[in-house]
C-alpha cells in the first residue's frame, strides 16, 4: 500500500459545509459501541457518504483521547496486516 493511500486512511478529512445530518445512522453507530460490538460494517456504493458518516460520528461522539486511541489501534492493525504471515498449521 503506498504511503499516500495509507495517509488517506489514517487522517480524518475536513467536514464540508452543508452536509445532511444523518441522526438515525449516527445513532446506530453509537448503539453498536454502547452494546460492545467489536466491529460495525458500513457498506454503500461509492459517493453515498460512508466516510462522511464515520467522520461525523467520530467528531461528535469521541473525545480527543479516544480519537488518538482509535488512530493508534488502526495504525497497529494496518502494520500487522503488512507483515508477512507464517503458516501455523
Secondary structure as UniProt FT lines:
FT   HELIX           3..10
FT   TURN            17..18
FT   HELIX           23..34
FT   TURN            35..36
FT   TURN            46..47
FT   HELIX           50..61
FT   HELIX           64..82
//
